[in-house]
Amino acid sequence: MINKTVMPLRRTRAVIQAPGDKSISHRAAILNAAAEGSARLTGFLNSADCLNTLKALQAMAVPIETEGEAVKIRGVGLRGFKPPARSIDVGNSGTGIRLLSGLCAGQPFETTLTGDESIRRRPMGRIVEPLRRMGAQVNGAENGNRAPLRIRGGQLRGMRYISPVASAQVKSAVLIAGLYADSPVSTSEPHLSRDHTERMLSAMGADLERDGLTAAICPGADLQARDMRIPADLSSAAFLIAAGVLMDDAEIAVVNVGVNPTRTGFLEALQRMGADIAIENERMEEFEPTADIRARSGALRGAEFGGDIVVRMIDEMPILALCASQAEGRTVVREASELRVKESDRISAIVEELGKLGVQAEERADGFVIEGPQEIQGGVCSSQGDHRMAMTEAVAGLLARRPTTIQNVGCVDTSFPGFWELLESLS
């Protein structure tokens, strides 16, 4: 088990390039593997999660090469995948296992998808149910609600699916499987989740339409491989942005960050709390909006968050909780029960682990309440195997009165390789 100790830091000036977007990297690999032709992906996130997705595709006979900081994929088309020789292990990647399930549902052979202990605890019924309705045979632990998942696909039928949760992973699994259906497939959700899959499918030639909260795909069109430049991940940049806002005297600019409006909830939340954040040099890179984000020290005030904005910052909730602890007044987060089924139960982890550092928070069934500002004492805490908790605790360590030791930080490599070196560079 790897531990890290973070020393307090009050002042910094930095310009930073955050790593490539994890969500986009997964999708770029999977969809280009299923396309005709070759694609070069620059900015691909070389994290454990995304590398496991590349290994999964290679196990199904997709030729993939690494060229420095780029990945080259030679697509095999929708029907060129081969049966893997053994079970596919996605490691800690919820995105990987759920999107690959949609792909495997379209294949006329059996594939077993599994992962680490955390993945085997996470709910898979939310994708298994619609894939079964389309005609795929899916078996797994607890009647398919837990991995390992054994999927035998082929001969899928169209359907209209109404998802009970706003989940880009569910939506993407259904749309990818829809490429193999015999008639149109549509999926609707209660709030708009991140739309990278829809943007990418459209750019690669799929017959896809979006209407509000519904996305529909009409099978029959082959995907065309496309070179892509992947922007920096806003969910990773969030920790650096928060550090810039929360430190006593700081200005941190994170460049080339994806600012897809389905992902910018955290920025909007900080701005609602009064943060000094500037979004600069806005532009379109490929089919994703991109910008540079500058964060400066400043006072925050408490606010209430629920509904759509929560969906658009679900991965940033741990670092939002830390920001709330430094804000004047009361911050309430509700309608965030999805946090219960992430890499950890993040609601419980926020209350327990930040509590070890001196931050008091009230746990609620679907969120939390934090009164601020509070002084962060430092001490010893644990990531609970959750990369976003580990990075939140690291930023808390910069603000603390004394050193902060974080236990079990190896999980950070699933999304942000080089995070610890970058954090040290701030001093």
N, C-alpha and C positions, 0 to 999 in steps of 0.2 A: 504493500500500500504506500503510495507516494503522498507525502505531506509538503505543504509550502507555508512559509512564514512571510507575511506582508508587513512592512514597516510603515508607520504613519508618514504622510507626505502632504504638505500644505500648499505648495506652489509648483506650477509647471506650465510650460508652453510647448506645444507639440503639433506636428502635422503627421497624420497617420493614414496608411493604407490598410484597411481591414481585409480579412480574407474573403474569398469569393462566396457568393450566396449559396447556402446549403440546399435550400429548397429548389432553386433553379438548377444547380449542379445535378441533383438526382434526376430531375425531369429531362434535362438536356441529354444525359447519358441514355436513359431508357428510351426516349422517343427517337433519338438518332439511331439507336441500335435497331429499332423497328422500321427504319426508313430505307429508302433506296438511295445509294450513293454514300459518300464519305463526308465526315464533318470534323473540323478542328475546333476544339473548345478551349478558349483562352480564359484565364481566371478561374478555372475549375478548382473547386475546393478539395485539396488533398488531405482531407480529414479521414478519420477511421470510418465514419458513417458512409461517406461518398465512395471511398475506396472499396468498401464491401459491396456497394452496388455495382461497381465496375467488375469485381470478381464474380458476382452473380451472373452478369451478362456474359462474361467470358466462359463461365461454366455451361452456358447455353449456346456456345460456339460463335460468339460475336468477337471478331478481331478488334483488339484495342491496343494502342501503343501510347506510351508516355513520351512526350517530346519536351523536355525541360519543364516549364510550368504550364504546358498545354497537354491536352489529351486528344488523340486522334481515334475516331471510331469509324469503322467500315460497316455500314448498316447491312443487315441481312434481310430486310423487308419484313412485312408483317408475318410471313409464314416460313421464314428461314431459320427459326430457332430450332435447336436440337435438344433432346432430353439430357438433363445434367446427370453425371455419373453418380452423384451422391447428393445428400441434402445440402441446401444452400443456407449458409449462416450469415445473417445480415448484421450480426453484432448487436449494437444498441440502437439501431435505426428504425424508428416507427415509420418514418416516411418511406424508407427502403422496403420494408416488408409489405406495407399496404399498397404501394404503387406496383411493386412486382407481382402482388397477388392479382391485380387487374390484368397485367400482361400475361401471367401464367393461365388465367382463366380462359384466354383465347387460344391456348396451345393444345393440340390433340395428343398430349402425353401427360404423365403425372409428374408433378414437381412438389418437393417438400421444402417449405420455408420455415426456418427457425431463427433463433437469436439468443442473446444472453439472458440471464435471469430476469432482468428488468423487462425485456421484450416479452418473455413468456408470462409475465404478470399482466401485461397491458391488454385492453379489450380489443378483440378482433371481430367480434360479432357484428360490429357496425359496418364492416366491409363484407363479411361472409354472407350476411342476409341478402344484400342486393345481388351479389355474384351468384348465389344459389338461385335466386329468382330468374336470373338470366339463363340458367341451365348448367352452370358449372357444378361439378361435384367437389365439395369442399368438406374435409373432415379435420378435426383438431381436438385438442383438449377441451373439456367442458362443452361438448357438442359444437365445437368450432369457435368458441368465444376466446380461446387462448391458443397461442402457438405451442408446438409446431403445427403448421397447416399443411395438409396434403391436398393438392389441387389437381384435378383432372379436368381440362377444359375442352374447348371446341364446340361447334354447333350451338353458339349462343343466340338467344333471341332478344329482340328489342323490348323495351319497357319504358314506363315513366315512373321514376323513383322519387319519392319525397323523403328526404333525410330528416330524421328527428334532431340532428345536431348540425351546426355550421362547422364543417370540417373539410379543408382542402384535400386531405388524404382520402376521405370517403369519395368526394366528388371526383377526384383524379382517378381512383381505382375504377369507378363506374365508367368514366369517359374513355379510359384506355381499353377496358374490356369492350366498350361500345364499338371500337374499331373493328371488332371481329363479329359483331352481331348481324343477324339477317334482316334487320329493319332498324329504324331510328331508336336511339336511346336518349332519354333526357333525365336530368337530375335537378331537383330543387332543394334549397336549404333555407333555414329560418333567417339567417343573416348572411351577407356576402363574405365568404372566406377568401383567402388569397387566390388570385386567378392566374398564376403563372402557367398552369397546364393549358387553360383555354387560349391564352396568348400564344403559347408555343405551338399548340396544335394548329391554330389558324395560320401562323406564319409558315408552317411546314406543309400546308396544302390540304389539311383536313376540312371536311364540310361541317363546320361547327357554327352554331348560332347561339347568341346570348340574349336573354330578355329578362332584365331585372335579376331575380334570384334563381333563374333557371338557365342551365346550359344544355344544349342538345347537339348530338353528333349523328350524322347520317353516314353509315358505313359505305365503303366502296371505293373511296379515294385513297391511293397510296400516299404515304408520307414521303417527302423529299428531304434528304439530309441537308442540314444547314449549319455553316460555320457560325459560332456564337462567341461573343465576348460577354462573359458573366460578370455583373457588377458585384461590388462588395456587399456583404450581408448586413442589412440593417439590424437584424437581431443580435449580431456580434458587435456592430458599431455602437449599439445601445449602451454597453458597459462603459465604453470610452466617452460617449456623450454625457452619461451620468457623472462620470468622474470630473469632466470639465465643468459641469453645473454645480457639483456639490463641494469641491475643494475650495479652500479659502481664497486662493488667488490663482486662477487657471484659465487658460484658453486652449482648447483642443479642437483641431479641425480634422475631420475624417473625410477623405476624398473618394470620389467615384463610388458612391453608395447607391444602391437601388432604393428608389422612393416610390415604388408601386403604391397607389393609394389604398390598396387592400392590406398594406403592411405598415402604414405610417401612424397607427394609433398611438404608439409610445411618444412620438414627436408631438402629436396633437395634445396628448395628456400633459406633457411637460410644459407646453406653451400655455395650456389652460391653467397650470399651476404657477405661471409667471416666469418660467425659465427664460434666460437670455440665449435663444437659439436662432441661428440664421441658416436658411437653406439657400445655397448659392449655386450659380452656374448650372441651373436646371437644363436638362437636355434629354433626348431619346437615344439610348444605346440599343441597337437592334430593335426589339419590341418592348423594352422595359425602360421606364423613366429613371433617370439617374441624376445625382446632384452631389455637391460637396456640402457637408454639414459642419457648422462652426458652433461650439458650445462654450459659453463663458460663465464664470462664477456669478452667482446672484441668489437672492432670497426666493424661496418658494412658499406657496400657500396651499393648504389642503383643498381637496376637491372630491367630488363623487363621480364614480365611473360605473357604467353598466351598459348592457345591450351591444350595439354594433361596435363601439370603440373597444370593448373588451375582446371581441373576436379578432380585431385588427392589431392587438398587442398581447395576445395570449402568451407568447413566448417571452415577453418582456416583463411579466408580472413580478418575478422576484426582484428585479432591479427597480421597478416602480415602487415596490414596498419599501426599499431602502430610501428612495427619494422621498416617500411620504414621511418617513421617520425624521427627516430633516426639514420638513415643511412646517409652516406656522398653521396650527389648527388641525382639523380632523379630515382624514382621507378615508373614504369608504369605497370598497370594490365589491360589486355584487354581480350576479349572473356569470360567474367564472368557475362553475363546477367542473369544467373541462380540466382545470388544474389538478383535480384529484387523480387523473389517469395519465399523467405525463411520466417522465423518467422516475420521478418520485411523486408522492402526494404533495404537490408544491404548496398548497395552502397550509398543510400541517408543517412542512419543512420550513416555510417562511417564519411561522410563529416559533417553532422550536429552535432553529439554528440562529436566526437573528436574535432571539431571546438570550442565547448564550453570550452574545456580544453586548448585551445591555439594552436591546430594542424591545419594547413591549408592544405586542399586537394582539388584538382580539380575533380569534378564529371563528368564522361563521361557515355554515354549510356550503355556501356558494361564493365565498370570498373572505375578506378580512377588513378590520377597522384599525387604523393607526392614528394616534394623537401625537403631534409633534410641536416643536422640535425636541428630539431626544439626543442625549450625549451617547456616543458609541464608545464603549469601554475597551473593546478588544478582548482577546482571550483565545480559547480553543473552540472550534466548531467543526462540523463535518459537511461534506458535500452531499451526503446520502446517495452517492453515485450519480448525481445529477449535475451535468456540466453548467447549467445556468445558475444553479445555486452556488456552485464553487466560484464562478466569476462574480456573482453578486457579493459574496463574502469577501472576495479579494478587494473589490471597490470599497466595501465597508472598512477593510483594514487600512486603506489609505486615510480614512477619516477618523480613525480610532485614537484613543489616548495612549494606548500601548500596543505592542506588536500583536498581530492576529495570526494564529496558526490554523490552517485549514487542512483537515484530514481527507485523504482519498481524492486527490485531484487529478488522477489519470484520466478521468472521464472528460476533461476539458478538450482532449484531443479529438473527441467525436465531432466537434464543431469549430474549434478555434486553435489549430496548431500554432505554436509560437506566442500564445497569449502571455505566458509568464515572462518571457524575454521582453515583450513589448511593454508590459507593466513596469518592469524594472527600468526600462529606458526613459520612463516619464521623469525619473529623478535625476 
